[in-house]
Amino acid sequence: MTEEKQVLDLIEEITLNDGTKYIELANIFLNGRAELAAEKGLIQQVRILKLNIPHSTAVSLYEKYINDNYEMPKLDMTEWTVFDHSDPKIQKMITDTLKANYIEE
């Protein structure tokens, strides 16, 4: 969907306005957009858990999923989009990446 392909190399925790927290694979661009979303009050906060994660098979597959299915947030965003992790295959990519980086869900 997006013209610029994102290379994911960090893990972050995002806290939504309702207090719900979730883990996302991202990069400095996406983290910057999450920081902007927090400043705009679209989310509560974002916190980097791990930088420079290895580009494993799970990360590569998740990266392809994100690049194929989502537009990257714009500076003038008015809402925060949570990437859908409901598919068990997608959830496994996230879980495998967290395990490989010693991060508990």
N, C-alpha and C positions, 0 to 999 in steps of 0.2 A: 504494500500500500504506500509506503513512504519511499521517496526517491533516494534518500540517504540511508544507507544500511548502517545499523548500530552494531558496534562490537561491545559486548557486555563483559565488564571486567571488575565489577564490584558487587557486593551484597549490601542491601540497605533494609532498614526496618521503617515502615511508614505507619504513622498513627493517624487514622481518620478522625473527623470531628466528633464522631460518636464514641471515640475511645478505642475502637477496634484497631488492632495492630496486625500487620502482615509483612511478610518478607518478600522482597523483590530483587531480581538480578537486574543490574543497571550499569551505567557508566557515568562519567562525570557530567555529560550533557543531561542525561535523565535526572541525575541527582540535583543538578542546578535547577531544572524545571520543578522538581519536587520542593526545593527550597523556596522557589518563587511562589508555588502553590501555597506553601505554609505562610508566607508573607501576605498573600492575598486572602488568607483565611479559608482556603478551599480544603486544606487538611490541617491537622494540629502540628505535626512535625515529621521530619525525616532524620534518620540517624544512620550513618555508614557503619556497618558491622565489620566489613573486611574489604580491603583494597587489593588490587592486582591478583584476582583469583585466576587459577590455571584455566586455560581454554580447553576444557574437557569435552568429551562427546556430548554429555548432557547439556553443557553450556552452549555448545554449537547448535544443538537441536532446538533449544529454547530460543536462542538468538534468531534462528530462522523463523520460528513460530511468531515471534514479536515483529520481526521485519515484514513478514508476509501478511499480518493481520491487523496491524495498528499504525495509525498516523502518530508521529511524534508530537508531543505537546508544543503548542505555539506560545510565544510570549504573552499574547492577549487572551490566554485561556480563561474561561469562566467557570469551568468545572474540572474536577480531577477524575481521570479515567483509571479504574482499577483493571489491570489485565486479568482476563479470565483464567483461573487455574483449576476450574472444575473438572476438566477432562483428566482421568487418572494418568494418562501418558504425560501430560503437562506437569501434574503434581509430582510424578516420579522424577522428572528432570530437575525440579526445584529441590526435592528431598535429597536426591543423589548429590547435587551440588553442595547443599548444606552439610551433609555427612562428610564429603571430601574436604570441606573447609572447617570441620570441627565446630559447627554452629548447630545448637539445639533449636528445634522448632517450638 
